[in-house]
Amino acid sequence: MPSILIDRDGAILRITLNRPDVRNAFDEEVVASLTAAAAQAADDPSVRAVVLAGSGKAFCAGADVAWMAKAIAYSRRENLRDAEDLARMLERLDTLPVPVIARIQGSALGGGVGLAAVCDIVIAADDAVFALSEVKLGILPAVVAPYVLRKIGISAARELFLTGSRFGATRAKEIGLVHEIVPDAELDAAVARRIGEVLTAGPSGIAAAKALIRDIAGAHPNDVIGVTTNAIAAQRVSEEGQEGLRAFLEKRKPSWTA
């Protein structure tokens, strides 16, 4: 059985963690497969959005127990290699030029929170449970930390990284990890609605907006005037920018919605 499933639905690429027997916990194979799937999406200009989901009752329980058991015998160099592979996977997903939508049911624990944190739009079932539980095992959420910290902020991180306590979908939304909460039965409809929104937006505009967020996050406005003004000027004169502005003025739909 493949560790992840990849399905193409028109312009949408669906990546589903497919280890329901271990609540979609990841190991070396899952990390490698997700990295390859992200590269596939990045290299295909016809992909307009990615949906990241988990099969069965959970989204992702973090690192697989058997994988962690092997790590006990690993040298520092081998542990470093594993961590670097995970970091590369997260970076590939995070920097995709298209929106990445997370569909979260059941639990998202440890690295599962990290996966949610690299997604642009996170939709969770109202009974979903989250935790950064690494400290309960005497380790820490180090590789996912840059992405989680960027999403939830320092105050929430200091509490949740240090206690490993579980929290629900409402708290996850309050701290910015989750964007929308729906009953479990309505997850697919909520994802479809967000996909519909994404498909009305210009693909290159989305890609440029995602890159801009990464480039200016945390910077003082005066320090990034050159970045922001060049970004809008470049997009306005681009083929897509010209088409979008003309479509607006001519009161018609732009070509990318056809």
C-alpha atoms as one frame of an Amber mdcrd trajectory, in Angstrom:
protein
   0.000   0.000   0.000   1.482   3.381  -0.967   2.270   5.669   1.953   0.665
   8.626   0.202  -1.978   8.866  -2.508  -1.758  11.462  -5.265  -4.900  12.269
  -7.210  -5.320  14.866  -9.929  -8.719  16.541 -10.183  -8.453  19.070 -12.997
  -6.203  21.858 -11.737  -6.221  20.466  -8.187  -3.579  18.079  -6.857  -4.717
  16.079  -3.848  -2.035  14.569  -1.609  -3.387  12.167   0.997  -1.348  10.560
   3.759  -2.273   6.899   3.491  -1.254   5.084   6.657  -4.553   5.007   8.559
  -3.443   2.076  10.726  -0.882   4.369  12.409  -2.999   7.531  12.130  -0.902
   8.657   9.150   2.269   8.994  11.190   5.234   9.656   8.951   8.510   7.854
   8.488  11.367   8.067   5.976   9.159   6.812   3.143   6.398   9.334   3.824
   8.914  12.180   4.088  10.512  11.210   0.776   7.128  10.776  -0.922   5.826
  14.140   0.282   9.030  15.824  -0.868   8.638  14.275  -4.322   4.943  15.200
  -4.491   5.730  18.814  -3.608   8.394  18.919  -6.317   5.878  17.509  -8.801
   3.365  20.217  -7.932   5.967  22.971  -8.144   7.091  21.853 -11.608   3.578
  21.607 -13.081   2.192  25.020 -14.126  -1.267  23.528 -14.650  -1.620  22.840
 -10.907  -3.616  25.678  -9.318  -3.933  24.341  -5.760  -2.849  21.453  -3.535
  -5.062  19.772  -0.945  -3.222  17.971   1.870  -5.297  15.416   3.766  -5.094
  12.205   5.772  -6.978   8.957   5.219  -9.003   7.326   7.953  -9.763   8.903
  11.304  -6.742  11.185  11.727  -4.848  13.815   9.761  -1.352  13.011  11.026
  -0.040  11.707  14.352   3.480  13.034  13.756   6.499  10.745  13.700   5.916
   7.002  13.482   6.770   5.045  16.634   8.829   2.493  14.687  10.774   5.322
  13.042  11.454   6.885  16.442  12.555   3.509  17.794  15.174   3.268  15.045
  16.361   6.776  15.869  17.377   5.624  19.356  20.212   3.655  17.783  21.128
   6.348  15.265  24.338   8.297  15.579  24.210  12.087  15.759  25.088  12.193
  12.044  22.234   9.812  11.179  19.799  11.828  13.278  20.979  14.975  11.512
  20.334  13.371   8.129  16.779  12.416   9.133  16.096  15.909  10.464  17.453
  17.498   7.287  15.174  15.315   5.150  12.175  16.431   7.203  13.257  20.070
   6.987  13.569  19.791   3.203  10.067  18.318   2.955   8.524  21.131   4.975
  10.417  23.754   2.990   9.232  22.268  -0.319   5.603  22.317   0.803   5.914
  25.777   2.342   7.360  27.372  -0.792   4.934  25.886  -3.316   3.780  28.705
  -5.626   0.140  27.626  -5.309  -2.233  27.637  -2.323  -1.951  24.574  -0.110
  -5.169  23.695   1.704  -5.104  21.383   4.725  -8.121  19.186   5.482  -7.789
  18.165   9.137  -9.880  15.576  10.930  -9.198  13.646  14.116  -5.750  14.556
  15.387  -2.750  16.553  14.209   0.110  15.897  16.603   3.780  16.881  16.616
   4.889  16.882  13.002   1.221  16.888  12.014   1.023  20.409  13.433   4.109
  21.209  11.375   2.311  20.036   8.233  -0.660  22.233   9.086   1.664  25.173
   9.666   3.114  25.049   6.139  -0.363  25.144   4.600  -1.886  28.424   3.466
  -5.476  27.603   4.365  -6.246  25.174   7.182  -9.736  23.763   7.605 -10.361
  21.600  10.670 -13.228  19.505  11.943 -14.784  20.936  15.093 -13.642  17.913
  17.119 -10.042  17.911  15.844  -7.256  17.760  18.436  -3.774  19.263  18.181
  -0.568  19.008  20.216   3.124  19.755  19.979   3.829  16.809  22.222   7.551
  16.286  21.601   8.630  17.424  25.083   6.550  14.592  26.547   9.152  12.308
  24.934  12.122  14.329  26.110  12.731  15.851  22.673  11.531  19.101  21.068
   9.606  20.350  17.992  12.741  21.808  16.457  12.377  21.231  12.705   8.731
  22.347  12.584   9.419  25.299  14.905  10.078  28.013  12.260   6.763  27.302
  10.554   4.685  26.809  13.699   6.187  29.863  15.394   5.413  31.976  12.343
   1.775  30.842  12.525   0.980  30.908  16.239   3.415  33.508  17.627   5.870
  33.447  20.490   3.397  33.554  23.370   1.387  30.510  22.273   4.599  28.694
  21.295   6.095  29.192  24.752   3.068  27.550  26.299   2.485  24.759  23.787
   6.099  23.853  22.991   6.961  23.632  26.677   3.911  21.757  27.981   3.056
  19.491  25.055  -0.573  19.927  26.062  -3.421  19.084  23.727  -5.756  21.759
  22.421  -8.887  21.787  20.326  -9.881  23.353  17.035 -11.253  26.502  18.671
  -7.921  27.248  20.372  -6.086  26.386  17.171  -8.160  28.995  15.346  -7.622
  31.581  18.080  -3.837  31.306  17.738  -3.840  31.300  13.935  -3.016  27.674
  13.204  -6.494  26.986  11.801  -8.527  29.321   9.605 -11.931  27.626   9.480
 -13.776  25.128  11.682 -16.644  23.009  10.375 -18.397  19.781  11.406 -16.500
  16.733  10.198 -19.225  15.925   7.661 -18.743  19.350   6.050 -14.961  19.218
   5.583 -15.090  18.294   1.903 -17.641  21.008   1.147 -15.487  23.585   2.949
 -12.411  22.506   0.992 -14.367  22.697  -2.281 -15.529  26.216  -1.412 -11.950
  27.361  -0.796 -10.801  25.753  -4.030 -13.513  27.714  -5.828 -12.172  30.931
  -4.312  -8.609  30.114  -5.322  -9.593  29.397  -8.926 -11.002  32.917  -9.307
  -7.569  34.420  -8.546  -4.663  34.870 -10.949  -2.105  32.041 -10.642   0.972
  34.232 -11.036  -0.547  36.817  -8.692  -0.957  34.116  -6.054   2.611  32.895
  -6.551   3.953  36.441  -6.272   1.847  37.115  -3.171   3.152  33.972  -1.441
   6.741  34.943  -2.254   6.127  38.492  -1.036   4.838  37.270   2.318   8.025
  35.268   2.846  10.215  38.180   1.745   8.749  40.888   3.969   7.403  39.046
   7.014   8.581  40.768  10.187  10.277  43.624   8.350   9.693  47.309   9.021
   7.609  48.860   6.195  10.326  51.402   5.403  12.884  48.628   4.940  10.877
  46.837   2.247   9.553  49.740   0.166  11.762  48.662  -2.723  10.523  45.073
  -2.503   6.828  45.950  -2.360   6.855  48.658  -5.022   8.813  46.472  -7.434
   6.457  43.567  -6.751   3.310  45.502  -7.663   4.930  47.247 -10.639   6.114
  43.924 -12.074   2.712  42.302 -11.634   0.801  45.226 -13.156   2.787  45.034
 -16.389   2.739  41.228 -16.538   0.450  39.446 -18.987  -1.744  38.240 -16.146
  -1.873  41.637 -14.466  -2.855  43.328 -17.722  -5.569  40.732 -18.351  -6.954
  41.049 -14.828  -7.121  44.843 -14.915  -8.721  44.870 -18.378 -11.264  42.246
 -17.330 -12.220  44.341 -14.307 -12.632  47.508 -16.378 -14.540  45.647 -19.087
 -16.781  43.979 -16.493 -15.960  40.431 -17.608 -14.291  37.419 -16.065 -10.518
  37.129 -16.537  -9.164  34.353 -18.742  -7.936  32.162 -15.862 -11.501  31.574
 -14.628 -12.660  30.133 -17.955
